[in-house]
């Protein structure tokens, strides 16, 4: 015959130990506090930025700087649009040679999309942006 009462007493003692529950709760609080403090320190270090102004440098207008950046990107995006249009033209020419209707459509769509991208970069004044010289 087995001694089932001893096993039952051991199982209940394991779950009802108040000291172990106290240290478990204390450990959980300690982990939560450590996480909060480390998060606050990380955010404080990330947001602390020191900036020194140069007294001899001319003042930079924010809008002019923005327009220069937009002008730079518009120039390169326009060039990429022309490359896409060139590839579309080659696709269309090869489709004419092979007499493939679907390839002709893809070539013309690529050609047109390249020219649309190029035209949008030239029309920044429509959006209220004046392209700076780069």
Backbone torsions as a table, in degrees:
resi	resn	phi	psi	omega
1	UNK	NA	139.3	-177.3
2	UNK	-88.7	157.1	177.5
3	UNK	-98.9	88.1	-176.8
4	UNK	-79.6	-23.4	-178.6
5	UNK	-69.0	-32.8	179.8
6	UNK	-67.6	-40.7	178.6
7	UNK	-66.7	-40.1	180.0
8	UNK	-66.4	-37.9	179.1
9	UNK	-67.5	-39.7	179.4
10	UNK	-65.0	-41.3	-179.6
11	UNK	-65.8	-42.0	-179.8
12	UNK	-70.4	-32.5	179.1
13	UNK	-68.8	-32.6	-179.3
14	UNK	-69.3	-36.2	-176.5
15	UNK	-87.2	-20.2	-175.1
16	UNK	-108.2	19.4	-179.8
17	UNK	-75.5	111.1	-176.2
18	UNK	-71.0	-29.1	-179.6
19	UNK	-70.1	-41.9	179.1
20	UNK	-65.6	-39.8	177.0
21	UNK	-64.4	-37.4	179.0
22	UNK	-64.6	-46.2	-179.6
23	UNK	-68.9	-32.4	177.2
24	UNK	-65.7	-43.9	178.1
25	UNK	-67.1	-38.6	178.1
26	UNK	-64.5	-40.0	179.1
27	UNK	-66.2	-39.4	178.5
28	UNK	-64.9	-41.4	178.0
29	UNK	-65.5	-39.4	179.5
30	UNK	-62.8	-42.0	178.5
31	UNK	-64.5	-41.0	179.7
32	UNK	-64.4	-42.4	179.2
33	UNK	-67.4	-41.7	179.2
34	UNK	-63.3	-40.1	178.1
35	UNK	-65.5	-41.5	179.5
36	UNK	-64.3	-44.6	-179.5
37	UNK	-66.5	-42.5	-179.9
38	UNK	-67.3	-34.8	176.4
39	UNK	-66.6	-43.2	178.6
40	UNK	-63.6	-41.1	179.8
41	UNK	-66.0	-40.8	178.3
42	UNK	-63.3	-43.6	179.0
43	UNK	-66.0	-36.9	178.7
44	UNK	-66.9	-38.9	179.3
45	UNK	-70.5	-34.4	-179.5
46	UNK	-73.1	-31.6	-175.8
47	UNK	-91.6	-8.9	-179.8
48	UNK	-83.4	105.6	-179.4
49	UNK	-125.2	129.5	178.0
50	UNK	-103.1	127.2	179.6
51	UNK	-124.7	132.7	178.5
52	UNK	-114.4	130.0	179.0
53	UNK	-90.0	135.6	177.6
54	UNK	-86.8	123.4	-176.8
55	UNK	-71.2	-23.8	-176.8
56	UNK	-88.9	-17.7	-176.3
57	UNK	-76.9	142.5	177.9
58	UNK	-70.2	153.5	179.2
59	UNK	-68.5	136.6	-179.1
60	UNK	-102.2	124.7	177.1
61	UNK	-76.1	131.2	-177.2
62	UNK	-62.5	-40.9	-179.4
63	UNK	-67.7	-38.0	178.7
64	UNK	-66.2	-40.5	178.1
65	UNK	-64.5	-41.7	178.0
66	UNK	-61.8	-44.3	-180.0
67	UNK	-65.0	-34.7	176.9
68	UNK	-65.9	-41.8	179.0
69	UNK	-65.7	-44.5	178.7
70	UNK	-63.3	-39.7	177.7
71	UNK	-61.9	-41.1	178.1
72	UNK	-62.2	-49.5	-180.0
73	UNK	-65.4	-38.2	179.8
74	UNK	-63.6	-38.6	178.7
75	UNK	-61.5	-47.7	-177.0
76	UNK	-73.8	-35.5	177.0
77	UNK	-66.8	-37.4	175.8
78	UNK	-62.8	-39.9	177.7
79	UNK	-65.4	-39.5	177.0
80	UNK	-64.5	-38.7	176.9
81	UNK	-61.0	-39.2	177.3
82	UNK	-67.1	-36.0	176.9
83	UNK	-65.5	-41.2	177.8
84	UNK	-63.7	-40.4	177.6
85	UNK	-64.0	-39.0	178.1
86	UNK	-63.1	-44.1	178.2
87	UNK	-64.1	-39.5	177.0
88	UNK	-62.9	-38.3	176.9
89	UNK	-64.1	-40.2	178.1
90	UNK	-66.8	-40.7	177.5
91	UNK	-61.4	-41.6	179.7
92	UNK	-66.1	-41.3	179.7
93	UNK	-63.5	-42.0	178.9
94	UNK	-69.4	-30.8	177.6
95	UNK	-70.2	-35.1	176.5
96	UNK	-64.6	-41.6	-179.8
97	UNK	-62.3	-40.2	-178.2
98	UNK	-88.8	-7.2	-178.5
99	UNK	55.6	49.9	179.6
100	UNK	-109.4	113.8	-174.5
101	UNK	-67.0	-41.8	-179.0
102	UNK	-66.4	-39.6	178.4
103	UNK	-67.9	-34.1	175.9
104	UNK	-62.6	-42.9	179.7
105	UNK	-63.5	-45.4	178.9
106	UNK	-62.9	-40.3	179.1
107	UNK	-63.9	-44.2	179.0
108	UNK	-67.2	-37.9	177.8
109	UNK	-65.7	-40.4	177.8
110	UNK	-66.3	-41.2	177.9
111	UNK	-61.6	-47.2	-179.1
112	UNK	-66.1	-41.2	-179.5
113	UNK	-66.0	-36.1	175.8
114	UNK	-63.1	-43.1	179.1
115	UNK	-69.4	-32.5	177.1
116	UNK	-65.6	-43.0	178.0
117	UNK	-62.5	-42.8	179.3
118	UNK	-64.2	-42.1	-179.5
119	UNK	-66.0	-37.0	178.5
120	UNK	-65.1	-35.6	178.8
121	UNK	-72.3	-24.2	177.5
122	UNK	-82.4	-18.1	-174.8
123	UNK	-106.5	44.4	179.6
124	UNK	-67.9	-24.2	179.0
125	UNK	-64.8	-27.0	177.3
126	UNK	-64.5	-27.8	-178.6
127	UNK	-96.3	5.2	179.3
128	UNK	81.1	20.3	-179.5
129	UNK	-117.0	126.2	175.1
130	UNK	-99.2	124.8	-176.9
131	UNK	-74.1	129.7	177.1
132	UNK	-80.7	164.1	178.9
133	UNK	-85.5	134.4	-179.3
134	UNK	-120.9	NA	NA
